[in-house]
């Protein structure tokens, strides 16, 4: 009798473990969308796209994440959209409060999404812990040292987590921590498990090499457009043009598009062109982005990314990066802001 009881208990635990494994093979994402948006909400993650009708300010998605986690991008049709902070999902049951609001920038309306609370993932706990730390130490006298210790601890405890890698990447654009401190933190990350784009930027920012600079002549290249037609940059000789290197995972890049579109509309008939070069390795994700964002300029892609592209790696180490080229083929500006670009063209192309 005891033997039969043990067998039943063992069978129960085996089924329970199998059920738990199955339950971890998908995610559910249920959320509340503030500000009374009515219509379809779209979500992109990896090479997947999904949509659902928002009803009573609520939405729900279900899917599968390849790997441990993946970056999520929310959007609506017909308008440029920006995520105010990165959001990662895992194969868990996730609940989220999502704020939706619109801003008019240079007569164009941009939609912003902001995640105010996330429940159900390990990444959300890490993110909440860091945000609470940052808020409580905003005006601390020893803030820099506390920040260094905090990030170092996060990297040691969570070397594979995308959010931790992204956070350290963001610090490369800040002057709070010096390169030696960032290098020490970076050394704690599991580079094989982090996003390749994050590791590439960290490598280039923390261990920089010489790239093409202002006053150099343009290095011509050829890449396919969205129709797989090869475009040669040499065909732009005699024009002013901006080479804008970007990626669908680069929210800073996408946030600049509305202003660049306005500039392009004004100067496209005055001998000026924009050449947007994506360094996405995921062709489908890039194509999906173009389908939902009406970008009027020339769009090309380097599917090998940055490091494996002989042409692109001569120009950049990270996105966003851009180069303004004059009609003679000389680089006259690097990483110029949309505001400064508009001022420059206003003087040159009257």
Secondary structure, DSSP 8 states (H G I E B T S, - for coil): -HHHHHHHHHHHHHHHHHHHHHHTT-EEEEEEEES---EEEEEEETTEEEEEEEBTTEEEEEE--SSS-EEEEEE-TTSEEEESS-EEE-SSEEEEEEEEEEEEETTEEEEEEEEEEEES-HHHHHHHHHHHHHHHTTT-TTHHHHHHHHHHHHHHH-TT-HHHHHHHHHHTTSSSS-HHHHHHHHTTS-TTTS-HHHHHHHHHHHS------TTSB----EEEETTS-EEEGGGGTTSEEEEEEE-TT-HHHHHTHHHHHHHHHHHTTTTEEEEEEE--S-HHHHHHHHHHS---SEEEE-TTTTTT-TTHHHH-SSSSEEEEE-TTSBEEEES--HHHHHHHHHHH--
